[in-house]
Amino acid sequence: MCTANNTDVYLISGTAPALTNTLTSGLTGFAGFSGGECQNCGVAVNALTNTAAIAGGAPSGSDGLQILNLNTNAFQPVFNSTQEVSEDISIDPGRNLILSPNEGSNYVLFSLDATTGAITGEFDNPINSMGGEPDSAAEDCTTGIALSSDEFTNYIYLANLAQAEFTAGSPPGTPGSWTAPFTLFFDADAGSGFGAGISGISIAPGSSHLGIYTGEFGGNQFGVLELPGTAGSGSPTVTDYVTGALPPTPDGFVFQTGCDPHTMTAYTSPNTGLAYGVVASWVPLCYVGGTPTWLAVIDLAKAIDPTVSPRTPGQHVIDPGVDLIANGVVRYVSVH
């Protein structure tokens, strides 16, 4: 499924994917971000309950979320959030949580009913965003390491949900709070190549512990990070990382990352078991009426492996002379 930035919700299915249904969400208000506003703003699927969570603007005037049952195509009532929602939410189906770090520097977790996927509560956690704006959620659900990008900076926030402590709201029905050991990781080698700093972030599900991060509103830089195989005790860490520049697209244009919500994701192929990042390029730029033209599909393991993608000496940067396409790190898929 995917969402428009109005109230449209599109269901797509089949071995030759086709649009099978268009639904209308109850998110009739508008949620505002540094890059604009939207009614439906972000969506994440809970595979265990076969539901989807859509974040956006609630009719009450606040931000909110709405759960869609993908078995029946029926919406649950809109849940009103006291905090802003994230541009890109994420779901931890095993811990029954929606992750929603917002531009107000509050990393919000919404608890879920394990059977119905319904939202049962809100838990807030004000975080130090180093002068930026938390912009996108991600998690390695196998370990419980949760992440957030920090727009306009080169920082990434990491928290250990395996050791999270939750406090119920008082009086009942008001938001609670949560805390967990955390780290602010700084990509010292990123430079200024990320448009608007590190903005989009996603972790490939499964056992690779690999993820991707990008900028927004243009720029051709991407980063790949590796997380530890266990959350362990205390603050989580990044075990390795690398940044690189996407090559020109096959039609000769400079790669330009999309806008909000971020036009990127990560997945693990059911065919090969390999972890990939996917980033859309827009021509003209997304904020001047452009459309996506190419998808860059990035083999995350090859990108972070210095024997495949040699690095500039002493830096976590792929050497600019490396041919990422010839080395099988990047391939382009046309969406013209």
C-alpha positions, -999 to 999 in steps of 0.1 A, spaced: 0 0 0 10 36 -3 -6 70 5 -11 103 -12 -6 136 7 -43 141 7 -67 114 22 -62 88 -6 -49 54 4 -38 31 -25 -38 -7 -22 -16 -25 -47 -13 -63 -51 -5 -92 -75 25 -107 -90 22 -81 -117 14 -53 -92 -17 -34 -99 -39 -9 -81 -67 -29 -66 -85 -3 -44 -85 34 -34 -96 41 2 -102 74 20 -86 79 54 -101 99 83 -70 121 85 -88 152 73 -66 177 91 -31 188 82 2 179 98 30 204 92 67 199 87 98 219 76 92 206 41 54 213 38 21 198 51 0 167 44 -31 149 55 -17 114 50 20 118 57 36 85 63 26 48 65 41 16 79 27 -20 78 24 -43 108 29 -77 92 19 -97 124 -15 -81 126 -19 -73 88 -26 -37 96 -12 -4 85 -6 27 105 -10 61 87 3 93 103 -10 127 95 -34 154 105 -63 145 128 -98 161 123 -94 176 158 -67 199 146 -39 179 163 -17 154 146 -28 118 147 -26 82 134 -52 58 120 -50 21 117 -62 3 86 -72 -34 87 -57 -49 55 -79 -80 58 -112 -60 57 -101 -26 44 -118 -11 75 -103 19 93 -101 22 131 -109 55 147 -83 82 144 -59 83 175 -52 119 185 -16 125 194 -5 152 218 28 155 200 36 161 163 39 129 143 70 119 124 74 124 87 83 87 85 70 64 112 82 28 117 66 -2 134 81 -28 157 56 -56 155 73 -78 181 74 -51 207 40 -37 196 52 -2 190 50 26 165 81 48 164 75 85 157 104 109 163 92 144 155 106 178 145 99 190 180 127 168 193 104 143 210 108 106 202 72 94 206 63 57 209 27 45 205 18 12 221 -3 -13 201 -27 -41 208 -9 -73 198 -41 -88 183 -59 -59 165 -30 -36 160 -50 -8 176 -31 21 193 -35 18 230 -13 46 243 13 74 237 47 76 254 69 107 250 107 111 253 122 146 247 157 140 232 187 162 225 187 167 188 220 187 186 202 217 170 185 197 143 151 181 139 144 144 143 130 135 110 126 98 103 122 66 123 140 33 118 147 2 139 166 -31 138 137 -50 152 158 -81 158 178 -63 184 156 -34 195 180 -7 184 158 23 174 171 52 154 162 86 142 178 109 117 185 145 128 177 169 99 201 198 92 229 179 110 250 148 104 239 132 137 219 100 141 201 91 174 202 55 186 182 41 216 182 6 231 146 -4 233 156 -37 248 162 -18 280 134 8 276 115 18 307 79 30 303 59 51 328 21 53 324 5 87 322 -12 102 352 -41 107 352 -50 77 331 -55 85 294 -28 112 293 5 104 276 31 85 295 69 86 291 98 63 282 135 63 286 163 41 273 201 41 270 210 62 239 238 74 217 242 104 194 263 91 165 281 117 144 291 110 108 323 130 108 330 122 72 297 132 57 306 168 49 279 189 33 269 164 6 235 155 23 208 179 12 194 193 45 216 170 65 208 134 74 170 132 69 158 98 57 169 66 74 158 30 71 171 -4 84 167 -35 63 147 -61 82 163 -94 91 198 -105 101 221 -81 81 219 -53 107 225 -29 77 207 4 70 208 34 48 205 72 54 201 100 29 195 138 27 164 154 11 156 182 -13 184 172 -37 219 160 -32 234 127 -44 250 115 -12 240 83 7 253 66 38 253 29 49 256 19 85 261 -14 103 246 -21 137 257 -47 163 241 -82 162 227 -77 197 215 -46 216 236 -56 246 235 -35 277 239 3 278 240 27 249 239 12 214 267 19 188 273 19 151 299 -7 143 308 6 109 296 32 84 305 47 50 292 75 28 293 77 -9 280 96 -39 254 81 -63 266 83 -99 248 101 -127 216 84 -138 216 66 -172 201 96 -189 231 117 -178 214 137 -150 229 143 -116 211 122 -90 188 143 -69 172 129 -37 135 136 -32 116 156 -6 93 149 24 83 123 34 116 108 23 117 89 -10 138 61 3 136 28 21 155 -4 28 145 -40 24 158 -76 24 152 -95 -8 131 -126 -4 149 -140 -34 185 -135 -24 184 -127 13 206 -96 6 199 -61 21 192 -33 -3 186 5 0 163 22 -25 164 59 -32 144 79 -58 159 106 -80 138 135 -92 141 156 -123 135 184 -121 140 188 -83 110 176 -62 103 211 -48 99 227 -83 74 202 -97 96 173 -106 87 136 -107 107 105 -98 127 93 -128 151 66 -115 154 44 -85 189 37 -72 191 2 -58 221 -1 -35 236 -34 -23 243 -23 13 268 -51 21 289 -43 -10 287 -5 -3 301 -10 33 327 -36 23 360 -18 17 372 -47 -5 344 -40 -29 340 -3 -24 375 10 -14 376 40 9 395 73 8 425 66 32 417 74 68 380 82 61 346 64 61 341 76 25 339 55 -7 367 67 -29 352 89 -56 371 70 -83 352 38 -75 327 28 -103 297 18 -81 278 5 -111 306 -16 -125 313 -30 -90 277 -41 -86 271 -17 -57 244 4 -75 220 -3 -102 193 20 -117 157 11 -124 137 35 -146 103 48 -133 98 71 -163 
